[in-house]
Amino acid sequence: MFCPNCKAEYRPGFYECPDCGVPLVYELTPEQPLTPEEEDASSLVEVFSTYNQADVMLVKAFLDGEGIIYNFQGELFSGSGVFITPATLYVARADIDRVREMLDDHGIE
């Protein structure tokens, strides 16, 4: 049994996804491949990087509030001394201008 929404697989005896609340199905339908335009719009692009943990938390709060899908890599600042890598924000190509405007509006560089 599978959830058609989150694609999780469940053992026999489950009839509803506990996370999504939708009825389970016996098999998932194959997903349609993305068109080149959809694939380009959904690919993640680097928009911002920082060594400041407060900036990471603030930017994440703004993005969550706006419902923007993102990926912050390295937000735990791995490494030590001069070898610390910055946290880097990636967003969908379609959201780049919106995110950059949001960062500028809040004085985040």
N, C-alpha and C positions, 0 to 999 in steps of 0.2 A: 504494500500500500504506500502511496506517495501523496505528498501535499502538492497540489497543482500551483500553489502560490510560492512557497519557499523551496520547493523541490526536495524536502527532507523525506527520507524513507522510514517507514514504521513497520514493526512486526505485526503479524496477524492479531486481530482483536481490537485494533485501534481503527476508528471510523471517522475521527475528526482530528485535525491538526491542533495540538494544544497551544501552539504559538499563534497561529493565524485564525483559528476558529472556523476553518472551512472544511467541508467534507473531503475525505481522502479518495483517491482514484486508484485503480489497479495498475495503470501504467501511464507514464507521462507522454504527452504528445511531443514530437520533435519540434524544437524551436526553429523558427524561420531565421535564416542568416541575415545579418544586417546589410543594408545597402551601403555602398561606399560613403555616401553622405552621412548616414547614421553612424557608421563606424568612426568616421573622422570627427563627428560632433561628440562622440562618447569617449574618445581616447583622452587619457589624462595628460595634462601639460603642467610643467613647473611654472608657478606663478610667484612664489615668495619663499625666502629662507631667512632664518634667524637663529641666533644663539641665545635668545631671551625667552625663558620659559613663560613669563607673563604674556608676551606677545602670542605665543602658541595658544595659551588658554583663552585669551581674548578673541583671537581670530576664530578658533573653534566655536566659541559661543556665538559669534556673529553668523558663521556659516550654518550652524545648527538652527539658529533662529530664522534664517532665510530658507532653510530646507535645501541647501546646496550640498551636493554629494562631493566629498573630497577625500584625500588621503594625505596625512601628515606623516612623512617618513622621518625617522630619527628623532622623534619628539622626546625621547628619553636621553638624548645627548650622550651617545656612547663614545668611549674613548677617554683620554685623560690629558691634562696639560694642553700643549699646543696641537694635539691630535684629535681634539673634540670636533665632531662633525656637526654641522648645523641641522636644525629641523627644517625640512623642505616640504612646502605645500604644493600639492598637485590637485587640479580641478579639471573638469571636462572642458574641452575646447569651447563648447557653446557657452560656458559660464565665465570665461576669462575676463571679458570687459566688465561684467557685473562685479566680479570679485576685486579686480583692480580698483574700480571706483569705490567700493566699500572700504578697501584698505586706505585709499587716499582720503576719503571722508573722515576717517578716524585717526589720521596722522600716523599710520603704521607704514614704515618704510622697509 
